[in-house]
């Protein structure tokens, strides 16, 4: 048994199908064009029949028919060449007894697409063509007139034969032209509003993409800053502790073991912090990786770790037992950590004084003073870490400064208490 052949659905003619890559409105526009051309041809044939029945010379009727058929065909290109199509469309009704339907359609295209004074010229010319066409109609027999087509002829009575007032034709022509112009202007305004709304939507999408890219860049900068601070602090403590181990290796196995334990703990804390940063980068939270305290409570551990590494640190912590904002506590921790790291790297042996004090009314103030001794060089560096801290403090709504005051390098930060 042969398999049944597939049934092919009926296809539209090629000239009605949407062009490849065209917009969805192309098919609708082509259907509209087919309808307008059909209406124009129908009204032309109806007008030709009325004119021939009313005794109009055949030559005039034939010329009007030919010109109007050409105008109906030209309507296909009314959007590409509106003024040329309008010129063809008004030739028939201006000089021969035929209708001006194609001229009205062409006027609609001109008003929709043209933005200069040609619109006024086109409106006047089409009004004149409609007036001439209706004037021919006004002086025909009443039973062959489009203006009085509803007049009933009594059976067996005389054929109605009277002329309409002269002002009827231009008035009706003005009403028709005005209606076409108003509809075209509304259509054009609607299209412009749609174009503006589309452009606004495009700009909005572009702005959203730019904001997303800026957010990604900001996150990358923040993560890079966190990793820089973490690695710098951890490696500096390890380096200093290992240097102390090398110098004091003869002090007995217990001191060596304690120093090695401190190095291990420092490396472990640094790895925990890096895990936290990478966990946030992958979409997790700090709680997922369980890092050490990075708030005001962790400042004491920072100072103790720095002392174990050989830095001469004194600390003054004077804050009330009021809940401190999590951002303020974290930023304060980062300020102290970066300052101690810089002191151990660039001014090892210099005394460091850490002061953290404040109240909910006055805010939180953090100050780190790094002095100079004869054995210690002047604190120097690239300033990358301090620049990152400055950005963090500014993001928390605070103020930051780092400068020399006499022989001391002073880092000062003020933070809102509840940030």
Secondary structure, 3 states (H helix, E strand, C coil): CCCCCCCCCCCCCHHHCCCCCCCCHHHHHHHHHHHHHHHHHHHHHHHHHHHHHCCCCHHHHHHHHHHHHHHHHHHHHCCCCHHHHHHHHHHHHHHCCCCCHHHHHHHHHHHHHCCCCHHHHHHHHHHHHHHHHHHHHHCCCHHHCCCCCCCCCCCCCCCCCCCCCHHHHHHHHHHHHHHHHHHHHHHHHHHHHHHHHHHHHHHHHHHHHHHHHHHHHHHHHHHHHHHHHHHHHHHHHHHHHHHHHHHCCCCCHHHHHHHHHHHHHHHHHHHHHHHHHHHHHCCCCHHHHCCCCCCHHHHHHHHHHHHHCCCCEEEEEEECCCCCCHHHHHHHHHHHHHHHHHHHHHCCCCCEEEEEEEECCCEEEEEEEECCCCCCCCCCCCCHHHHHHHHHHHHCCCEEEEEEECCEEEEEEEECCCC
